[in-house]
Amino acid sequence: MVSPEFAKWSLQRIANAVFPAVLLFVIAGIGSVLLSVQACWSLEPTEILMVTNDNAPDSLPLARYYMGKRGIPEENLLQLSVTDHEQCSREEYEKKIARPIRKYLTERNYLGPPLRCIVTVYGVPLTITNTDLSLNEKAALTDMQGKAHLLNLQLQSLKEDEKGKRKAIQNELDRINNQINFFKKMGNGAAVDSELALVLQKGYPLIGWLPNPLYRDYDGTPFQKLADGILMTCRLDGPSAKIVRRMIDDSLTAEKKGLIGKAYFDARWPYPGDKPLTDYAIYDRSIHRAADQVKKSGLMPAILDEKPTLFQPGECPDAALYCGWYSLSKYVDAFQWVPGAVGYHIASGECVTLKDPRSRAWCKVMLEKGVAATLGPVGEPYVEAFPLPELFFSLLLEGKLTLAECFARSNPYLSWKIVLIGDPLYKPFKHRAGDSHNQHQTPKE
């Protein structure tokens, strides 16, 4: 992971130099879909679109199994025909995934209440690969390279005593070179699900990420109800169809009984206080704060490790909640997961694959070992792209929102790398909110 400060700095300058009109238009358009009155979402089964892949034999049966358990209407099912590989090209995504989903949503939303959540099911591709730059992107890159060349010529023409001018030109050259390097590195790859959140939007830039207008920052900014335009996403996926079915069953069982166990939070340093922080320290502090929230809730014991080493094998029995970092694509078998467990590991490539038997990435192995829900990146996300632990877990603990809603509120960016895996309607602590009126929250026997 690179510094989030550098990532933010670079992206801002790319936006200013390359996509000023387009990006501002997109963000303004996205912002206009938010209502001014705060309201609770309460995602319903009738608002979920199930997306399956005809080329993956287990995809449709799993979708129907889940739909039957949660009471999702038959008309909320869309069958695609796309590659069953975990990766697809940008062209295939647009033609075989985005286009039919966009058409279905447009027609369906015109006729009745809008669908608000897309659930991709086992067999639907996970990642959109990087492709060559578009003509406009190539032109922008060429323009930046031309400016850098002119600045180099200016430096060469300056006299030795013109130190003030030299410094100013060098600073500008460094700024543009950083833009060029970051522009080349970022690419237009993304998680399929993250791109689908914007499937009804048009004309937005594909390089890098876009801010998620559904995100509620950790400063306590009130969240506003979603109108048409931005969608929640979630994925019923895993290493095998059997595991996906188990995830569904475990979520239903835990929701009915209440999630019982222990919460484990794996920080690397002692709590730094409330002073302004940068880079990884923000997330380390957030892990501390998430542990405190669990303790204050009284729902379960919370165990916090603030040593540089990770939890070691056998140290975490009855694990119901988890967040920690940083063991890159190398799961540590420290946990005995209870049915319905929710957790994630903050590292760069933990959801690159869910199917490769050789992988030891955290998302894949956590699902194999027994968690019901997790999240992670399909590629390098930069640390600030992860949901802040204190925000994600505080929303989950309240018991008012579904898993998909908790993720939507805590996920900072769209058209990017992070995906949510699990039952989108899962409320492990729904009893805290007295949620007994929604039938979809009562598991079917």
C-alpha positions as CSV (number, residue, x, y, z in Angstrom):
1,M,0.0,0.0,0.0
2,V,1.2,3.5,-0.7
3,S,0.5,6.5,1.5
4,P,-3.2,7.5,1.4
5,E,-2.0,11.1,1.6
6,F,-0.1,10.7,-1.7
7,A,-3.0,8.8,-3.3
8,K,-5.4,11.6,-2.3
9,W,-3.0,14.3,-3.4
10,S,-2.4,12.6,-6.8
11,L,-6.1,11.9,-7.5
12,Q,-7.1,15.4,-6.7
13,R,-4.6,16.8,-9.2
14,I,-5.6,14.3,-11.8
15,A,-9.2,15.4,-11.4
16,N,-8.1,19.1,-11.7
17,A,-5.9,18.6,-14.6
18,V,-7.5,15.8,-16.6
19,F,-11.2,15.6,-15.8
20,P,-12.3,18.9,-14.4
21,A,-15.6,19.4,-16.2
22,V,-16.6,15.7,-16.4
23,L,-15.7,14.8,-12.8
24,L,-17.5,17.8,-11.4
25,F,-20.5,17.1,-13.5
26,V,-20.6,13.5,-12.4
27,I,-20.2,14.3,-8.7
28,A,-22.8,17.0,-8.9
29,G,-25.2,14.7,-10.7
30,I,-24.6,11.9,-8.1
31,G,-25.1,14.4,-5.3
32,S,-28.4,15.5,-6.7
33,V,-29.9,12.0,-6.2
34,L,-29.7,12.4,-2.4
35,L,-32.8,13.6,-0.6
36,S,-32.5,16.4,2.0
37,V,-34.4,14.5,4.8
38,Q,-32.6,11.9,6.8
39,A,-34.3,8.5,6.8
40,C,-33.6,4.9,7.6
41,W,-33.2,2.7,4.6
42,S,-34.6,-0.6,5.7
43,L,-33.7,-2.5,2.5
44,E,-36.5,-4.9,1.5
45,P,-36.4,-8.2,-0.5
46,T,-38.5,-6.6,-3.2
47,E,-35.7,-4.0,-3.8
48,I,-33.0,-6.6,-4.5
49,L,-31.9,-7.6,-8.1
50,M,-30.3,-11.1,-8.2
51,V,-27.8,-11.5,-11.0
52,T,-26.7,-15.0,-12.1
53,N,-24.5,-16.4,-14.9
54,D,-25.9,-19.1,-17.1
55,N,-22.3,-20.3,-17.8
56,A,-21.8,-21.2,-14.1
57,P,-24.0,-24.3,-13.3
58,D,-24.3,-23.5,-9.6
59,S,-25.2,-19.8,-10.0
60,L,-28.9,-20.1,-10.7
61,P,-29.7,-22.8,-8.0
62,L,-27.9,-20.7,-5.4
63,A,-29.8,-17.6,-6.3
64,R,-33.1,-19.5,-6.1
65,Y,-32.2,-21.0,-2.8
66,Y,-31.5,-17.5,-1.3
67,M,-34.5,-16.0,-2.9
68,G,-36.7,-18.7,-1.4
69,K,-35.2,-18.1,2.1
70,R,-35.6,-14.3,2.0
71,G,-38.8,-14.0,0.0
72,I,-37.3,-12.2,-3.0
73,P,-39.8,-12.2,-6.0
74,E,-39.1,-14.3,-9.0
75,E,-39.2,-11.2,-11.3
76,N,-36.2,-9.9,-9.4
77,L,-33.9,-12.4,-11.1
78,L,-31.7,-11.6,-14.1
79,Q,-29.8,-14.3,-15.9
80,L,-26.7,-13.2,-17.8
81,S,-24.4,-15.2,-20.1
82,V,-20.8,-14.1,-19.5
83,T,-17.5,-15.8,-18.8
84,D,-17.4,-17.9,-15.6
85,H,-13.8,-16.8,-15.0
86,E,-13.1,-14.5,-12.1
87,Q,-11.8,-11.8,-14.4
88,C,-13.4,-10.2,-17.4
89,S,-12.4,-7.4,-19.8
90,R,-13.8,-3.9,-19.7
91,E,-15.5,-4.6,-23.1
92,E,-17.1,-7.8,-21.8
93,Y,-18.2,-6.1,-18.6
94,E,-20.0,-3.4,-20.6
95,K,-21.6,-5.6,-23.2
96,K,-22.5,-8.7,-21.2
97,I,-22.9,-7.4,-17.6
98,A,-23.6,-3.7,-17.4
99,R,-25.7,-3.3,-20.5
100,P,-28.3,-5.9,-19.8
101,I,-28.5,-4.9,-16.1
102,R,-28.9,-1.2,-17.1
103,K,-31.6,-2.1,-19.5
104,Y,-33.4,-4.3,-16.9
105,L,-33.2,-1.6,-14.2
106,T,-34.3,1.2,-16.5
107,E,-37.4,-0.7,-17.6
108,R,-38.2,-2.1,-14.2
109,N,-37.7,1.2,-12.3
110,Y,-40.0,3.0,-14.8
111,L,-42.8,0.6,-14.1
112,G,-42.7,0.4,-10.3
113,P,-40.7,1.0,-7.1
114,P,-36.9,1.1,-7.9
115,L,-34.5,-1.7,-7.2
116,R,-31.8,-0.5,-4.8
117,C,-29.4,-3.4,-4.4
118,I,-27.6,-5.6,-7.0
119,V,-26.5,-9.0,-5.7
120,T,-24.1,-10.9,-7.9
121,V,-24.2,-14.6,-7.4
122,Y,-21.5,-17.3,-7.6
123,G,-20.1,-17.5,-11.1
124,V,-20.4,-13.8,-12.0
125,P,-17.0,-12.3,-12.7
126,L,-15.3,-10.6,-9.8
127,T,-12.9,-8.2,-11.4
128,I,-12.7,-6.0,-14.5
129,T,-9.1,-6.0,-15.8
130,N,-7.1,-3.0,-16.8
131,T,-7.4,-2.0,-20.5
132,D,-5.5,0.4,-22.7
133,L,-6.2,4.1,-22.2
134,S,-9.0,5.7,-24.2
135,L,-8.2,8.3,-26.9
136,N,-9.2,11.1,-24.4
137,E,-7.0,9.6,-21.7
138,K,-4.1,9.2,-24.1
139,A,-4.6,12.9,-25.1
140,A,-4.6,14.0,-21.5
141,L,-1.4,12.0,-20.8
142,T,0.3,13.4,-23.8
143,D,-0.6,16.9,-22.7
144,M,0.9,16.3,-19.3
145,Q,4.0,14.9,-20.8
146,G,4.3,17.9,-23.1
147,K,4.1,20.3,-20.1
148,A,6.8,18.3,-18.3
149,H,9.1,18.6,-21.4
150,L,8.6,22.4,-21.6
151,L,9.4,22.8,-17.9
152,N,12.5,20.7,-18.3
153,L,13.6,23.1,-21.1
154,Q,12.9,26.1,-18.9
155,L,15.1,24.6,-16.1
156,Q,18.0,24.1,-18.5
157,S,17.8,27.7,-19.7
158,L,17.9,29.2,-16.2
159,K,21.1,30.8,-14.9
160,E,22.7,29.6,-11.7
161,D,21.6,32.7,-9.6
162,E,17.9,32.3,-10.5
163,K,17.3,30.0,-7.6
164,G,13.8,31.3,-6.9
165,K,12.6,30.6,-10.4
166,R,14.3,27.3,-10.4
167,K,12.6,26.1,-7.3
168,A,9.2,27.2,-8.5
169,I,9.6,25.4,-11.8
170,Q,11.0,22.3,-10.2
171,N,8.0,22.2,-7.8
172,E,5.6,22.4,-10.8
173,L,7.6,19.7,-12.7
174,D,7.5,17.4,-9.7
175,R,3.7,17.9,-9.4
176,I,3.1,17.1,-13.1
177,N,5.5,14.1,-13.0
178,N,3.6,12.7,-10.0
179,Q,0.4,13.1,-12.0
180,I,1.9,11.2,-15.0
181,N,3.2,8.4,-12.8
182,F,0.0,8.0,-10.9
183,F,-2.1,8.3,-14.1
184,K,-0.1,5.4,-15.6
185,K,-0.3,3.3,-12.5
186,M,-3.9,3.7,-11.6
187,G,-5.5,2.1,-14.7
188,N,-9.2,1.6,-15.2
189,G,-9.6,-1.8,-13.6
190,A,-12.2,-2.3,-10.8
191,A,-14.3,-4.7,-9.0
192,V,-17.4,-5.7,-11.0
193,D,-19.6,-4.9,-8.0
194,S,-18.1,-1.5,-7.4
195,E,-18.7,-0.5,-11.0
196,L,-22.2,-1.8,-10.9
197,A,-23.0,0.7,-8.1
198,L,-22.8,3.3,-10.9
199,V,-24.4,1.3,-13.7
200,L,-27.1,3.9,-14.1
201,Q,-24.6,6.7,-14.4
202,K,-23.0,7.8,-17.7
203,G,-19.9,9.5,-18.7
204,Y,-17.8,9.2,-15.5
205,P,-14.0,8.7,-15.8
206,L,-12.7,5.2,-15.4
207,I,-9.2,6.1,-14.2
208,G,-9.0,5.8,-10.4
209,W,-12.0,6.0,-8.0
210,L,-15.0,8.2,-7.5
211,P,-16.2,9.4,-4.1
212,N,-19.2,7.4,-2.8
213,P,-22.0,9.9,-2.1
214,L,-23.6,7.3,0.3
215,Y,-20.5,7.3,2.5
216,R,-21.1,8.7,6.0
217,D,-17.7,10.0,7.3
218,Y,-16.5,9.0,10.7
219,D,-17.0,12.5,12.0
220,G,-20.7,11.6,12.5
221,T,-22.1,13.4,9.5
222,P,-25.8,12.3,9.2
223,F,-26.5,10.0,6.3
224,Q,-29.4,10.8,3.9
225,K,-31.8,8.4,2.2
226,L,-30.9,7.1,-1.2
227,A,-33.0,8.1,-4.2
228,D,-32.6,6.8,-7.8
229,G,-29.2,6.7,-9.3
230,I,-26.7,5.0,-7.0
231,L,-27.1,1.3,-6.1
232,M,-25.9,-0.9,-3.2
233,T,-24.0,-4.0,-4.2
234,C,-23.2,-7.3,-2.5
235,R,-22.0,-10.7,-3.6
236,L,-23.1,-14.2,-2.7
237,D,-19.9,-15.9,-3.7
238,G,-17.1,-18.0,-2.3
239,P,-14.6,-20.9,-3.0
240,S,-17.5,-23.3,-3.7
241,A,-21.2,-23.5,-4.0
242,K,-21.4,-25.5,-0.8
243,I,-19.7,-22.7,1.1
244,V,-22.1,-20.1,-0.3
245,R,-25.1,-22.1,0.8
246,R,-23.5,-22.5,4.2
247,M,-23.0,-18.7,4.4
248,I,-26.7,-18.2,3.7
249,D,-27.8,-20.7,6.3
250,D,-25.4,-19.4,8.9
251,S,-26.6,-15.8,8.4
252,L,-30.3,-16.9,8.8
253,T,-29.5,-18.9,11.9
254,A,-27.4,-16.2,13.6
255,E,-30.0,-13.6,12.8
256,K,-32.7,-15.6,14.4
257,K,-30.8,-16.4,17.6
258,G,-28.6,-13.3,17.7
259,L,-24.8,-13.4,16.9
260,I,-23.0,-14.8,20.0
261,G,-19.3,-15.0,20.5
262,K,-16.3,-12.8,20.9
263,A,-14.9,-9.8,19.0
264,Y,-11.2,-9.7,18.0
265,F,-9.5,-6.6,16.9
266,D,-5.8,-6.7,15.9
267,A,-4.1,-3.3,15.9
268,R,-0.3,-2.9,15.7
269,W,0.3,0.0,18.0
270,P,-1.0,1.4,21.3
271,Y,-3.8,3.9,21.0
272,P,-2.3,7.2,19.7
273,G,-4.8,9.6,21.2
274,D,-7.2,11.9,19.4
275,K,-4.5,14.0,17.7
276,P,-4.5,14.4,13.9
277,L,-2.9,11.4,12.2
278,T,-1.9,10.4,8.7
279,D,-1.5,7.2,6.8
280,Y,-1.9,3.8,8.5
281,A,-2.2,5.3,12.0
282,I,-5.8,6.5,11.2
283,Y,-6.9,2.9,10.6
284,D,-4.9,1.5,13.5
285,R,-6.7,4.0,15.8
286,S,-10.0,3.1,14.2
287,I,-9.4,-0.6,15.1
288,H,-9.0,0.5,18.7
289,R,-12.2,2.5,18.5
290,A,-14.1,-0.4,17.0
291,A,-13.0,-2.6,19.9
292,D,-14.2,0.1,22.4
293,Q,-17.6,0.3,20.6
294,V,-18.1,-3.5,21.0
295,K,-17.2,-3.3,24.7
296,K,-19.6,-0.4,25.3
297,S,-22.4,-2.2,23.5
298,G,-22.3,-5.1,26.0
299,L,-23.1,-7.5,23.2
300,M,-20.0,-9.6,23.6
301,P,-16.4,-9.6,24.9
302,A,-13.9,-7.6,22.8
303,I,-10.3,-8.6,22.7
304,L,-7.8,-6.0,21.5
305,D,-4.2,-6.9,20.5
306,E,-2.1,-3.8,20.1
307,K,1.2,-5.5,19.5
308,P,3.0,-5.5,16.1
309,T,2.5,-9.3,15.8
310,L,-0.8,-10.7,14.7
311,F,-3.1,-13.1,16.6
312,Q,-1.4,-16.4,16.5
313,P,-2.9,-19.9,15.8
314,G,-5.4,-21.0,18.4
315,E,-5.6,-17.6,20.1
316,C,-9.1,-16.6,19.0
317,P,-11.9,-19.1,19.9
318,D,-15.6,-18.3,19.4
319,A,-14.8,-15.5,16.9
320,A,-17.9,-13.6,15.9
321,L,-16.4,-10.3,14.8
322,Y,-12.9,-9.5,13.5
323,C,-10.9,-6.7,12.0
324,G,-7.1,-6.5,11.8
325,W,-4.0,-6.0,9.7
326,Y,-1.4,-6.5,8.0
327,S,-0.6,-10.0,6.6
328,L,-0.6,-9.7,2.8
329,S,-2.4,-12.7,1.2
330,K,-1.3,-14.9,4.1
331,Y,-4.2,-15.9,6.3
332,V,-3.2,-16.7,9.9
333,D,-5.2,-19.6,11.3
334,A,-5.9,-18.0,14.7
335,F,-9.7,-18.2,14.7
336,Q,-12.5,-20.6,15.5
337,W,-15.4,-18.9,13.7
338,V,-18.9,-19.1,15.1
339,P,-21.9,-19.4,12.6
340,G,-22.7,-16.0,11.3
341,A,-19.3,-14.4,11.9
342,V,-18.4,-11.1,10.2
343,G,-14.9,-9.8,9.7
344,Y,-12.3,-8.4,7.4
345,H,-8.5,-8.0,7.1
346,I,-7.0,-4.8,5.9
347,A,-4.4,-5.7,3.3
348,S,-3.9,-5.1,-0.4
349,G,-5.0,-8.2,-2.2
350,E,-7.3,-10.2,0.0
351,C,-10.1,-10.7,-2.6
352,V,-8.1,-11.0,-5.8
353,T,-9.5,-14.6,-6.0
354,L,-12.1,-16.6,-4.2
355,K,-11.5,-19.8,-6.3
356,D,-7.8,-20.4,-6.7
357,P,-7.0,-23.4,-4.5
358,R,-3.4,-22.2,-4.0
359,S,-4.5,-18.8,-2.6
360,R,-4.1,-18.0,1.2
361,A,-5.8,-14.6,0.8
362,W,-7.9,-13.7,3.8
363,C,-11.3,-13.4,2.1
364,K,-11.1,-16.8,0.5
365,V,-9.7,-18.6,3.5
366,M,-12.0,-16.9,6.0
367,L,-15.0,-18.1,4.0
368,E,-13.5,-21.6,3.9
369,K,-13.0,-21.6,7.6
370,G,-16.5,-20.4,8.4
371,V,-17.3,-16.7,8.3
372,A,-20.6,-15.7,6.9
373,A,-19.6,-12.2,5.6
374,T,-16.4,-10.4,4.7
375,L,-15.1,-7.7,2.4
376,G,-11.8,-7.0,0.6
377,P,-10.1,-5.6,-2.4
378,V,-9.7,-7.3,-5.9
379,G,-6.4,-5.4,-6.3
380,E,-4.3,-2.6,-4.7
381,P,-6.9,-0.3,-3.2
382,Y,-4.7,2.1,-1.1
383,V,-5.5,1.9,2.6
384,E,-8.0,4.7,2.7
385,A,-10.3,2.8,0.4
386,F,-11.2,0.4,3.2
387,P,-14.3,1.0,5.3
388,L,-13.1,2.5,8.6
389,P,-13.6,-0.3,11.3
390,E,-15.2,2.0,13.8
391,L,-17.8,3.1,11.2
392,F,-18.6,-0.3,9.7
393,F,-18.9,-2.1,13.0
394,S,-20.8,0.7,14.7
395,L,-23.5,0.5,12.0
396,L,-23.6,-3.2,12.2
397,L,-23.9,-3.2,16.0
398,E,-26.9,-0.8,15.9
399,G,-29.0,-3.5,14.4
400,K,-31.0,-1.1,12.3
401,L,-29.3,-1.6,8.9
402,T,-28.7,-4.7,6.8
403,L,-25.2,-5.8,5.9
404,A,-25.4,-4.2,2.4
405,E,-26.5,-0.9,4.0
406,C,-23.7,-0.9,6.5
407,F,-21.2,-1.4,3.7
408,A,-22.7,1.3,1.5
409,R,-22.5,3.8,4.3
410,S,-18.9,3.0,5.2
411,N,-17.4,2.3,1.8
412,P,-15.5,5.5,0.7
413,Y,-15.2,4.9,-3.0
414,L,-17.0,3.5,-6.1
415,S,-15.7,2.4,-9.4
416,W,-12.9,0.9,-7.4
417,K,-11.6,-2.3,-5.7
418,I,-13.5,-3.2,-2.5
419,V,-16.3,-5.8,-2.6
420,L,-18.7,-7.1,0.0
421,I,-19.4,-10.8,0.3
422,G,-22.4,-12.2,2.3
423,D,-26.1,-12.1,2.7
424,P,-27.1,-8.5,1.9
425,L,-30.1,-8.6,4.2
426,Y,-28.2,-10.0,7.1
427,K,-28.7,-8.2,10.5
428,P,-26.7,-10.0,13.1
429,F,-27.9,-7.7,15.9
430,K,-31.4,-6.9,14.7
431,H,-32.8,-7.6,18.2
432,R,-31.2,-4.3,19.4
433,A,-33.4,-2.3,17.1
434,G,-36.5,-4.2,17.9
435,D,-36.8,-5.2,14.3
436,S,-39.7,-7.7,14.2
437,H,-42.0,-6.2,11.6
438,N,-40.0,-7.0,8.5
439,Q,-40.9,-10.5,7.4
440,H,-37.7,-10.9,5.3
441,Q,-35.7,-10.7,8.5
442,T,-37.3,-13.9,9.8
443,P,-35.5,-16.9,8.4
444,K,-37.7,-19.5,6.7
445,E,-37.4,-23.0,8.1
